[in-house]
Protein backbone atom coordinates (compact mmCIF):
# COMPACT_ATOMS: atom_id res chain seq x y z
CA UNK A 1 0.00 0.00 0.00
CA UNK A 2 1.22 3.51 -0.80
CA UNK A 3 0.76 4.70 2.79
CA UNK A 4 3.23 2.15 4.16
CA UNK A 5 7.03 2.58 4.11
CA UNK A 6 9.11 0.42 1.84
CA UNK A 7 10.83 -2.51 3.52
CA UNK A 8 14.23 -0.89 2.98
CA UNK A 9 13.03 2.37 4.55
CA UNK A 10 11.61 0.52 7.56
CA UNK A 11 14.89 -1.34 8.02
CA UNK A 12 16.85 1.91 7.77
CA UNK A 13 14.54 3.47 10.36
CA UNK A 14 15.26 0.61 12.78
CA UNK A 15 19.03 1.06 12.28
CA UNK A 16 18.72 4.80 12.92
CA UNK A 17 16.60 4.15 16.00
CA UNK A 18 19.17 1.71 17.41
CA UNK A 19 21.91 4.24 16.76
CA UNK A 20 19.80 6.88 18.48
CA UNK A 21 19.33 4.59 21.47
CA UNK A 22 23.08 4.22 21.83
CA UNK A 23 23.55 7.99 21.88
CA UNK A 24 20.64 8.40 24.31
CA UNK A 25 22.14 5.85 26.72
CA UNK A 26 25.45 7.70 26.47
CA UNK A 27 23.73 10.94 27.47
CA UNK A 28 23.97 12.61 24.05
CA UNK A 29 20.31 13.57 23.78
CA UNK A 30 20.79 16.10 20.99
CA UNK A 31 22.36 13.53 18.69
CA UNK A 32 19.80 10.92 19.72
CA UNK A 33 16.94 13.31 18.89
CA UNK A 34 18.47 14.01 15.45
CA UNK A 35 18.78 10.29 14.69
CA UNK A 36 15.20 9.59 15.76
CA UNK A 37 14.11 12.43 13.48
CA UNK A 38 15.95 10.82 10.55
CA UNK A 39 14.32 7.51 11.38
CA UNK A 40 10.91 9.16 11.26
CA UNK A 41 11.63 10.53 7.80
CA UNK A 42 12.29 6.96 6.69
CA UNK A 43 9.28 5.51 8.52
CA UNK A 44 6.71 8.05 9.78
CA UNK A 45 4.24 5.28 10.66
CA UNK A 46 6.28 3.70 13.48
CA UNK A 47 4.78 4.80 16.85
CA UNK A 48 7.85 3.85 18.89
CA UNK A 49 9.97 6.34 16.95
CA UNK A 50 7.75 9.17 18.17
CA UNK A 51 7.97 8.09 21.80
CA UNK A 52 11.73 7.63 21.51
CA UNK A 53 12.14 11.14 20.14
CA UNK A 54 9.74 12.44 22.80
CA UNK A 55 11.93 10.80 25.46
CA UNK A 56 15.00 12.60 24.11
CA UNK A 57 13.10 15.88 23.89
CA UNK A 58 12.02 15.49 27.52
CA UNK A 59 15.68 15.40 28.53
CA UNK A 60 16.22 18.55 26.45
CA UNK A 61 13.19 20.33 27.97
CA UNK A 62 11.57 20.66 24.53
CA UNK A 63 8.08 20.42 26.00
CA UNK A 64 6.07 21.39 22.94
CA UNK A 65 8.02 18.93 20.80
CA UNK A 66 7.22 16.16 23.28
CA UNK A 67 3.53 17.01 23.11
CA UNK A 68 3.54 16.97 19.31
CA UNK A 69 5.34 13.61 19.13
CA UNK A 70 3.14 11.91 21.72
CA UNK A 71 -0.04 13.30 20.19
CA UNK A 72 0.99 11.87 16.82
CA UNK A 73 1.82 8.54 18.46
CA UNK A 74 -1.63 8.36 20.07
CA UNK A 75 -3.25 9.09 16.71
CA UNK A 76 -1.41 6.06 15.30
CA UNK A 77 -2.02 3.68 18.20
CA UNK A 78 -5.14 4.92 19.96
CA UNK A 79 -4.99 6.34 23.49
CA UNK A 80 -3.73 3.13 25.13
CA UNK A 81 -0.03 3.85 24.68
CA UNK A 82 1.48 4.06 28.15
CA UNK A 83 4.72 5.83 27.18
CA UNK A 84 2.96 8.49 25.13
CA UNK A 85 0.60 9.32 28.00
CA UNK A 86 3.41 9.26 30.57
CA UNK A 87 5.61 11.58 28.51
CA UNK A 88 2.66 13.88 27.77
CA UNK A 89 2.08 14.23 31.50
CA UNK A 90 5.72 15.13 32.08
CA UNK A 91 5.67 17.71 29.27
CA UNK A 92 2.43 19.39 30.30
CA UNK A 93 3.50 19.84 33.93
CA UNK A 94 6.28 22.46 33.41
CA UNK A 95 3.93 24.30 31.03
CA UNK A 96 1.48 24.52 33.97
CA UNK A 97 -1.18 22.58 32.09
CA UNK A 98 -2.03 20.84 35.34
CA UNK A 99 -5.34 19.27 34.33
CA UNK A 100 -3.85 17.78 31.16
CA UNK A 101 -0.78 16.56 33.05
CA UNK A 102 -2.92 14.77 35.65
CA UNK A 103 -5.27 13.36 33.00
CA UNK A 104 -2.42 11.73 31.08
CA UNK A 105 -0.68 10.53 34.26
CA UNK A 106 -3.88 8.80 35.37
CA UNK A 107 -4.28 7.24 31.92
CA UNK A 108 -0.70 5.96 32.00
CA UNK A 109 -1.35 4.53 35.47
CA UNK A 110 -4.50 2.79 34.26
CA UNK A 111 -2.58 1.20 31.37
CA UNK A 112 0.23 0.08 33.71
CA UNK A 113 -2.26 -1.64 35.98
CA UNK A 114 -3.98 -3.42 33.08
CA UNK A 115 -0.76 -4.56 31.41
CA UNK A 116 1.41 -5.21 34.47
CA UNK A 117 3.96 -2.66 33.22
CA UNK A 118 7.02 -2.37 35.47
CA UNK A 119 6.90 1.43 35.16
CA UNK A 120 3.99 1.52 37.60
CA UNK A 121 6.06 2.93 40.48
CA UNK A 122 7.40 5.80 38.37
CA UNK A 123 3.95 6.54 36.96
CA UNK A 124 2.42 6.50 40.46
CA UNK A 125 5.01 9.06 41.55
CA UNK A 126 4.08 11.19 38.53
CA UNK A 127 0.39 11.09 39.53
CA UNK A 128 1.32 12.34 43.01
CA UNK A 129 3.50 15.09 41.56
CA UNK A 130 0.69 16.22 39.24
CA UNK A 131 -1.78 16.36 42.12
CA UNK A 132 0.66 18.32 44.28
CA UNK A 133 1.54 20.84 41.55
CA UNK A 134 -2.12 21.28 40.61
CA UNK A 135 -3.06 21.91 44.24
CA UNK A 136 -0.22 24.41 44.70
CA UNK A 137 -1.30 26.29 41.56
CA UNK A 138 -4.88 26.48 42.84
CA UNK A 139 -3.59 27.65 46.23
CA UNK A 140 -1.57 30.46 44.64
CA UNK A 141 -4.64 31.63 42.73
CA UNK A 142 -6.79 31.45 45.86
CA UNK A 143 -4.29 33.48 47.87
CA UNK A 144 -4.10 36.16 45.18
CA UNK A 145 -7.90 36.37 45.09
CA UNK A 146 -8.11 36.57 48.90
CA UNK A 147 -5.45 39.28 49.04
CA UNK A 148 -7.20 41.25 46.32
CA UNK A 149 -10.55 40.95 48.11
CA UNK A 150 -9.04 42.13 51.39
CA UNK A 151 -7.48 45.17 49.71
CA UNK A 152 -10.73 46.07 47.96
CA UNK A 153 -12.81 45.82 51.15
CA UNK A 154 -10.29 47.87 53.19
CA UNK A 155 -10.18 50.47 50.42
CA UNK A 156 -13.98 50.65 50.35
CA UNK A 157 -14.16 51.15 54.13
CA UNK A 158 -11.49 53.86 53.92
CA UNK A 159 -13.46 55.72 51.27
CA UNK A 160 -16.67 55.53 53.32
CA UNK A 161 -14.82 56.84 56.38
CA UNK A 162 -13.31 59.73 54.43
CA UNK A 163 -16.71 60.61 52.96
CA UNK A 164 -18.22 60.76 56.43
CA UNK A 165 -15.37 62.91 57.69
CA UNK A 166 -15.82 65.37 54.82
CA UNK A 167 -19.60 65.60 55.17
CA UNK A 168 -20.57 68.75 57.14
CA UNK A 169 -23.93 67.23 58.01
CA UNK A 170 -22.16 64.44 59.84
CA UNK A 171 -19.37 66.28 61.61
CA UNK A 172 -20.64 69.90 61.74
CA UNK A 173 -17.02 71.01 62.12
CA UNK A 174 -16.94 69.14 65.41
CA UNK A 175 -13.49 67.66 66.03
CA UNK A 176 -14.82 65.23 68.64
CA UNK A 177 -17.27 63.84 66.05
CA UNK A 178 -14.42 63.40 63.59
CA UNK A 179 -12.37 61.60 66.20
CA UNK A 180 -15.29 59.34 67.05
CA UNK A 181 -15.78 58.48 63.35
CA UNK A 182 -12.08 57.77 62.86
CA UNK A 183 -11.96 55.48 65.87
CA UNK A 184 -15.15 53.65 64.85
CA UNK A 185 -14.00 53.00 61.28
CA UNK A 186 -10.43 52.20 62.28
CA UNK A 187 -11.86 49.57 64.63
CA UNK A 188 -13.93 48.14 61.79
CA UNK A 189 -10.88 47.88 59.52
CA UNK A 190 -8.79 46.35 62.29
CA UNK A 191 -11.51 43.76 62.95
CA UNK A 192 -11.73 42.98 59.23
CA UNK A 193 -7.95 42.54 59.03
CA UNK A 194 -8.05 40.13 61.99
CA UNK A 195 -10.82 38.12 60.31
CA UNK A 196 -8.73 37.76 57.13
CA UNK A 197 -5.64 36.85 59.19
CA UNK A 198 -7.52 34.12 61.07
CA UNK A 199 -8.92 32.76 57.81
CA UNK A 200 -5.40 32.58 56.36
CA UNK A 201 -4.05 30.85 59.47
CA UNK A 202 -6.83 28.25 59.35
CA UNK A 203 -6.33 27.55 55.65
CA UNK A 204 -2.53 27.42 55.80
CA UNK A 205 -2.39 25.22 58.90
CA UNK A 206 -1.16 21.82 57.75
CA UNK A 207 -3.20 18.84 58.81
CA UNK A 208 -1.55 15.69 59.99
CA UNK A 209 -1.52 12.95 57.36
CA UNK A 210 -3.88 10.20 58.58
CA UNK A 211 -2.31 6.77 59.07
CA UNK A 212 -4.90 5.12 56.83
CA UNK A 213 -3.67 7.13 53.83
CA UNK A 214 -0.02 6.07 54.15
CA UNK A 215 1.47 3.10 52.28
CA UNK A 216 3.54 0.99 54.72
CA UNK A 217 6.08 0.15 52.01
CA UNK A 218 6.85 3.46 50.27
CA UNK A 219 5.51 5.67 53.11
CA UNK A 220 3.78 7.87 50.51
CA UNK A 221 0.13 8.80 50.26
CA UNK A 222 -1.67 6.01 48.40
CA UNK A 223 -2.90 6.70 44.87
CA UNK A 224 -4.22 3.25 43.93
CA UNK A 225 -4.62 1.19 47.13
CA UNK A 226 -5.22 -2.55 46.93
CA UNK A 227 -6.28 -4.79 49.81
CA UNK A 228 -4.89 -8.24 50.66
CA UNK A 229 -6.77 -11.24 52.03
CA UNK A 230 -5.71 -10.23 55.53
CA UNK A 231 -7.45 -6.86 55.13
CA UNK A 232 -4.22 -4.85 54.92
CA UNK A 233 -4.01 -2.20 52.16
CA UNK A 234 -0.93 -1.10 50.19
CA UNK A 235 -0.15 1.10 47.22
CA UNK A 236 -0.52 -1.13 44.15
CA UNK A 237 2.89 -0.21 42.69
CA UNK A 238 4.67 -0.85 45.99
CA UNK A 239 3.15 -4.25 46.74
CA UNK A 240 3.56 -5.48 43.15
CA UNK A 241 7.24 -4.56 43.25
CA UNK A 242 7.53 -6.36 46.58
CA UNK A 243 5.96 -9.54 45.12
CA UNK A 244 8.09 -9.40 41.94
CA UNK A 245 11.31 -9.59 43.96
CA UNK A 246 10.52 -13.19 44.95
CA UNK A 247 7.17 -14.35 43.50
CA UNK A 248 7.48 -17.91 44.80
CA UNK A 249 8.03 -16.88 48.42
CA UNK A 250 6.38 -13.46 48.66
CA UNK A 251 4.77 -12.60 51.97
CA UNK A 252 2.66 -9.73 53.23
CA UNK A 253 5.27 -7.21 54.57
CA UNK A 254 3.24 -6.60 57.73
CA UNK A 255 1.30 -9.80 58.47
CA UNK A 256 3.98 -12.14 56.97
CA UNK A 257 1.29 -14.28 55.37
CA UNK A 258 1.91 -15.81 51.89
CA UNK A 259 0.91 -13.34 49.18
CA UNK A 260 0.08 -13.68 45.47
CA UNK A 261 -0.79 -11.03 42.88
CA UNK A 262 -4.18 -12.72 42.53
CA UNK A 263 -4.84 -12.00 46.22
CA UNK A 264 -4.90 -8.23 45.61
CA UNK A 265 -8.20 -6.40 45.18
CA UNK A 266 -8.83 -2.67 44.57
CA UNK A 267 -9.78 -0.83 47.76
CA UNK A 268 -12.26 1.55 46.17
CA UNK A 269 -13.44 3.22 49.39
CA UNK A 270 -9.88 3.91 50.53
CA UNK A 271 -8.94 5.26 47.09
CA UNK A 272 -11.87 7.67 47.24
CA UNK A 273 -10.85 8.81 50.72
CA UNK A 274 -7.22 9.33 49.63
CA UNK A 275 -8.33 11.27 46.54
CA UNK A 276 -10.51 13.54 48.68
CA UNK A 277 -7.70 14.10 51.18
CA UNK A 278 -5.21 15.01 48.44
CA UNK A 279 -7.73 17.29 46.76
CA UNK A 280 -7.84 19.41 49.92
CA UNK A 281 -4.23 18.83 51.05
CA UNK A 282 -2.04 18.75 47.96
CA UNK A 283 1.05 19.39 50.08
CA UNK A 284 0.68 15.80 51.37
CA UNK A 285 1.66 14.42 47.96
CA UNK A 286 5.23 15.35 48.86
CA UNK A 287 4.91 14.17 52.46
N, C-alpha and C positions, 0 to 999 in steps of 0.2 A: 504494500500500500504506500502511496506517496507521502502520507503523513508520518511514516516510520523511518528512522535512520537506516542507512545502509549498514550491512554487517561490519564492513571495514571501519565505518565511522563509530559504531558502537564499541568496537574493540579498541579503537584509538581513545575513545572517551574513558574507558576503563583504565587504560595505561596512564592517561593524564591524571585520573583520579588517584590511582595508587601512588603516583609521583607526588601529587599534592598532599596525600596522607603522610608521606615521609617528611615533607617539609613542615607540615603542621606539627607532627610529633617532635620535630627538632626545634620547634618554637618560632619558625619563620612563617608567620601567618600571612604576611603580604605576598610572599611567593606562592604559598598554598592557595590563597584566594585567586591569584592570577591563573594558576593551573586548573583549578575547578572551573573558572570562567571559560578557559579554552575547551575543557571537556564538555561544557554545556553547549558550546558552538557546534561541536561534533554530534552531540546527542541531547537535544533540548527536551526530550521526553522522559529522561531518567530522573525520578523524584529524589533519589539519594544524592545526586549531584547538587541539587538545590539546598538540601539540609547540610551537606558538607561545606558548601560555600557560606551558608548562614552561620555555621559554627565558627569558621575563620573570621567572618565579619563581626561576630560577637566579641571575639578576642581583640578586634581592632576598634571596637565601639562604633561600628557603622550601623547604627540602629535601624535606620530606614531601609538600608540594604537587606538587613536580616528579615524585616517585615515583608519586603517584596519577594524575597526568595521563598520564605515559608508559605506565603499566600499562594504563590504559584504551585508549590509542592502540594498543598491541600486541594487545589483545583484538579491536580492530576490524580491524586489518591483518594479524595474524599477527606472528611475531617477526622478520620481515625488514625492519623499519623502522629505518634507520640512525640518524636523529635521535633517536628514542625511546630506543634503546640507548645512544647517546652521552650523552644528557642523564641517563639513569638512572645511568650510571657516575659522572658528575660529582656527582650528588646523593648517592649512596651513600658516596662517599669521605669527606666531612667528618663523616658519621655513623659512620665507622669500620667500615662494612660492607665490609671489604676484599675478601672473596671475591666478593661480588655486584658490586662496582665493577669488578673485573678481568674477571669473566665477561661483563658487558655491554660493556666496552671491547673485548674480543676479538671479540665478536659484531659490534660496529659496524665493527671493522677488517675482518673477513671480508666484510661487505656492501660496504664501500668497494672492496675488491679485486675483487669480482665485478662491481660496477657501474661501476667507473672513477670513483668519486666524488672530487671535488677536495678533499674534507675529509680525505683519507688522512693527510696530514702531521700535522694536528691530532689525529686519532684515534690515530696512532702515538705521539705525545707523551703522550697520555692513558694508553695501555697502559703506557708506561715509568713514568709517575707512580704508577699503581696498583701496579705491581710493587715500586717503591721504598717506598711507604707501607706496603704489606703486609709487606715484609721488616722495616722498622723497627718495626712493631707486634709482630711475632714476636720480634724482638731484645729489645724492652723486656720482654716476658713472660719470655723466657729468662733475662735478667739478674736479674729479680725472683726467679725460681725458684732460680737459682744462689746469690744472696745469702741467701735464706731457708734453703737447704740448708746453707750454710756456717755460719750462725748456729746452726742446730739441732745440727750435729755438734760445734761448739765448746762449746755449752752442755752437750751430753751428756758430753763429755770432762771438762768442769769438774766436773760432778756426780760422775762416777766418781772423780776425784781427791779431792774433798772427802769422799766416803764412805770412801776408803782412809785419809785423814788422821784421820778420826774413829773409826776401827775400832781398838780397843785391841789386838786380836790381830795387827794389822799393824804398829803403831808401838810398842806396849808402853811408851808414855810416853817414847820415845827421840827426842830432838830431831834427832839425826843421821839417823834413819830418815825423819822427816817432811821434812827438807830434801832427802833423796835422792828421795823421792816427788814433792815439788814440782818439783824440777829435771827429773825424768824426764817428768812429765806436761806441764810447760811446754814442754819440747823437742818433745813430740808435737804440741802445739797450734801451736807456731811452724812446725813442718814442714808441718802441714796448711794453715796460712795461706799458706805459700809455694807449696804445690801449687795452691791456688785462684788465687793471684795470677798464677802462670805460665799457668794455663789461660785466665784472662781476657786476658792479654797476647797469647796465641796467637790467641784468637778475635777480638780487637778489632784486630789488626794488619791493615791494609788491603793486599790483594794488588794488584799492578799489573794494569791492564786489558790483556789480551792484544791484540796488533795485529789478529789475525784477527776479533775481535769488533767492531771499530770501523768505522763507515761513513765512507768517504773524502770524502763530500760534506757530511754534517751533523756528522760527528765524534762522533756518539752511538753507544751500543751498539745493534747491530742487533736489531730485533724480528721482521722478516719479510724476511730476505735473499733476493735473487734473483741469479742468476749470468748473465753475458753470454756471448756466443760465445767471447770471448777467455779466459774462465775467471775473470774478475774479478767479485767479488760486491759488491753495494750494498744499502742499505736500499731496499725497494720504493718507499716514498713519496718518498724523495729522488731516485732515478733517474727515476721517472715525471715528477716536477716538472721535472727537468732536460730531459727529452725534450720536454715540452709547451711549453717556452719557444721552441723552434724545431724542430718535428717534421721538417721537410723536410731540415734540415742537422744534426740531432743527432749528436753523436759521444760515444764513451766518454770520460768526463772524465780518465781516467788513460792509456789506450792510444791515444786519439784516433782510434779506428776508427769508421766509420759505425755508428749504433745505432738500432734500431727497437724499439717496444714488443714486437713479436712475437719478438724475439731473447731476451727475458728468460724465465728459467725459475726456479722455486722451488729454493732451495738447502736441501733438507730437513736434511741432516746438519749444516750450519752453524747452522740455526735451532735444532736440538736442542741443540747445544753452547752457543749463546748463552742459551737458556732455562735450561740447567743452571747456567751461570755466574751469571746473575742471581738464580737461586733461592738460591744460597749467598752472593752478594755484591750484595744489593739496593742498597747505596750507589752502585754503579756506574751505576745508572739515571740518576743526576744528575751523572755524570762530566763 
